[in-house]
Amino acid sequence: MPRPRKRLTGAAGPDKKEPSEKRTKTESSGDTSAKLESPSPQKTSTSTNGGKNSSSYWLMKSEPESRLEKGVDVKFGIEDLKAQPKQTACWDGVRNYQARNFLRAMKLEEEAFFYHSNCKQPGIVGLMKIVKEAYPDHTQFEKNNPHYDPSSKKDNPKWSMVITVDVQFVRMMKRFIPLEELKAHHHAHKASGGPLKSMTLFTRQRLSVQPVTREEFDFILSLEETEPS
């Protein structure tokens, strides 16, 4: 079925108008530093819950404002996700190897923050969950698609996609959590040893798909109940 282009946030500073991925999720394939990363995805937080496998949390960036790429608008904000059938969409367009590996590591029902990037006010706007695990990204084979990759073959695809890896909308945040607020906590926590001291959002800013630890996830959710700092 036709889907609006989504855009991810790829490679640039901590949200200074970087080209976004889920460009709809799209990271820059030119990020050579990312290509040198270990191909094995790192697990973020682990916990045992009723015999279930360890759980992970994620942060996934997408661009909520219109931007043309090869003539296609790659805009995809949380309202676009909500408007999809069953509020579900595929997270296509990722072209960064480490981010791709994180997509492959995602499991059903894992939760992710939906992060608006490459926009006037970047930050966390909502929650979604993984409802389909990684599968080949069809956009790599479509010649008219911004994410077409002529070196990728259907019998040996280079890229994997999570459709909400299928992602599905869960809820809006009780309040918008802006990047600047998260950054202030990160700097404070580096000195105090708090939950956001090593958050990937600040240590690997270019990644559009990032692991989030349980401690980070819980702390960010707790910010919903507080007044903006």
C-alpha positions in Angstrom: 0.0 0.0 0.0 1.3 3.5 -0.6 3.0 5.1 2.3 4.1 8.7 2.8 7.9 9.0 2.7 9.4 8.8 6.1 12.6 10.3 7.0 15.2 9.4 9.5 17.9 11.4 10.8 21.2 10.5 9.6 24.6 12.0 10.1 25.1 15.4 11.5 25.4 17.1 14.8 23.0 16.5 17.7 20.1 17.8 15.6 21.4 20.8 13.9 19.4 20.4 10.7 21.0 17.1 9.9 19.6 15.1 6.9 17.2 12.9 8.7 16.8 9.2 8.3 13.7 7.4 8.5 14.5 10.1 6.1 12.2 8.8 6.7 14.4 7.4 8.6 17.5 7.7 6.6 21.1 7.9 7.7 23.9 9.0 5.5 25.6 6.2 3.7 28.6 8.5 3.6 29.2 8.2 7.3 32.5 6.3 7.0 33.0 6.3 10.8 29.8 4.4 11.2 30.9 1.8 8.6 34.0 1.1 10.7 31.9 0.2 13.7 31.6 -3.4 14.7 28.9 -5.1 12.7 27.4 -6.7 15.8 24.7 -4.7 17.4 25.1 -3.9 21.0 22.4 -4.9 23.5 21.3 -2.0 25.6 19.6 -3.0 28.8 18.8 -6.5 29.9 16.3 -7.7 32.4 14.6 -10.9 33.1 10.8 -10.7 33.1 8.8 -13.9 33.6 11.3 -15.9 31.7 11.2 -13.6 28.6 14.3 -12.7 26.7 16.2 -9.5 27.7 14.3 -6.3 26.7 15.7 -3.3 24.9 14.6 0.2 24.3 15.3 2.5 21.4 15.2 6.0 20.1 14.3 6.5 16.4 14.6 9.8 14.6 12.4 11.0 11.8 11.9 14.3 10.1 8.5 16.0 10.7 9.1 18.8 8.2 9.0 18.6 4.4 12.3 18.1 2.6 12.7 16.9 -1.0 15.2 14.2 -1.7 15.5 13.2 -5.4 12.1 14.9 -5.9 10.4 12.9 -3.1 9.2 14.5 0.1 10.7 12.5 2.9 8.7 14.1 5.7 7.4 11.7 8.3 6.4 12.9 11.7 4.5 11.2 14.5 1.2 12.6 13.1 2.0 10.8 9.9 2.5 7.5 11.8 -0.8 8.0 13.6 -2.6 8.5 10.2 -1.4 5.2 8.8 -3.7 2.1 8.8 -3.5 0.6 12.3 -1.2 3.4 13.1 1.6 1.3 11.7 4.4 2.0 9.2 7.7 0.5 8.0 10.9 2.2 9.1 12.6 2.3 5.8 15.5 4.2 4.3 18.2 3.5 6.9 21.6 3.5 5.1 24.0 3.5 8.1 25.5 0.2 8.9 25.4 0.5 12.7 21.8 1.8 12.6 20.9 -1.1 10.3 22.4 -3.5 12.8 20.3 -2.0 15.6 17.2 -2.5 13.4 18.1 -6.2 13.0 18.4 -6.5 16.8 14.9 -5.2 17.5 12.3 -7.7 18.8 8.6 -7.7 18.9 6.9 -5.4 21.5 10.1 -3.5 22.3 9.4 0.2 22.8 11.0 3.1 21.1 10.9 6.9 21.5 9.8 8.7 18.4 12.2 11.6 18.0 11.5 14.6 15.7 14.8 15.6 14.1 16.1 18.1 11.5 13.4 20.5 12.5 13.0 23.8 14.4 12.5 22.1 17.8 13.9 18.6 17.9 13.0 16.2 20.7 11.0 13.3 21.9 7.3 13.4 20.9 5.9 10.0 21.6 6.2 6.2 22.0 5.9 3.4 19.6 6.5 -0.3 19.6 8.0 -2.9 17.3 5.3 -5.0 15.7 7.4 -6.7 12.9 11.0 -7.6 13.1 13.6 -6.7 10.4 13.1 -7.6 6.8 14.7 -6.4 3.6 14.0 -2.8 2.8 12.1 -2.8 -0.5 13.1 0.9 -1.3 16.7 -0.2 -2.1 15.3 -2.0 -5.2 13.1 0.8 -6.5 14.9 2.9 -9.1 12.6 6.0 -8.5 13.0 5.9 -4.7 15.5 8.2 -3.0 16.9 5.2 -1.2 17.6 3.1 -4.3 20.9 1.2 -4.1 22.0 -0.3 -7.4 24.6 -2.5 -5.6 21.9 -4.2 -3.6 20.3 -7.4 -5.1 17.1 -9.1 -4.1 18.8 -12.4 -3.6 21.4 -10.7 -1.4 19.9 -7.4 0.0 22.3 -5.0 1.7 19.8 -3.3 3.9 17.2 -4.5 6.5 14.1 -2.6 7.4 11.9 -2.5 10.5 8.3 -1.8 9.8 7.7 -0.3 12.9 10.4 -2.4 12.2 6.6 -2.4 11.3 6.6 0.4 14.1 3.2 1.1 15.7 2.1 4.2 17.5 1.6 3.7 21.2 1.0 7.2 22.6 2.1 10.8 22.6 4.3 11.9 25.4 2.4 13.7 28.1 4.6 16.7 27.2 7.2 17.3 24.5 10.7 16.6 25.8 13.0 18.9 23.8 16.6 18.2 22.9 17.8 21.1 24.9 16.3 19.8 28.1 17.8 16.3 27.5 21.1 17.9 26.8 21.0 19.9 30.0 20.4 16.6 32.0 23.2 14.9 30.0 25.7 17.5 31.0 24.6 17.5 34.6 24.6 13.7 34.7 28.1 13.5 33.3 29.2 15.3 36.5 26.9 13.5 38.9 26.8 10.0 37.4 23.1 10.3 36.5 21.1 8.2 34.1 21.8 10.2 30.9 25.6 10.5 31.4 26.4 8.2 28.5 23.2 8.5 26.4 23.9 7.6 22.7 21.9 10.6 21.6 24.9 12.7 22.7 27.8 10.3 22.3 26.8 9.1 18.8 24.6 12.0 17.6 24.6 10.9 13.9 22.8 7.7 14.4 19.1 7.8 13.6 18.4 4.5 15.3 19.9 4.3 18.8 19.8 2.0 21.8 18.4 3.3 25.0 19.1 1.7 28.4 16.3 0.9 30.8 17.7 3.6 33.2 17.7 6.2 30.4 14.2 5.1 29.3 12.7 5.4 32.8 14.3 8.7 33.5 13.0 10.3 30.3 9.5 9.0 31.1 9.8 10.6 34.5 10.4 13.9 32.9 6.8 13.8 31.6 5.6 14.4 35.2 7.8 17.5 35.7 7.6 21.0 34.6 10.0 21.9 31.7 13.3 23.0 33.1 
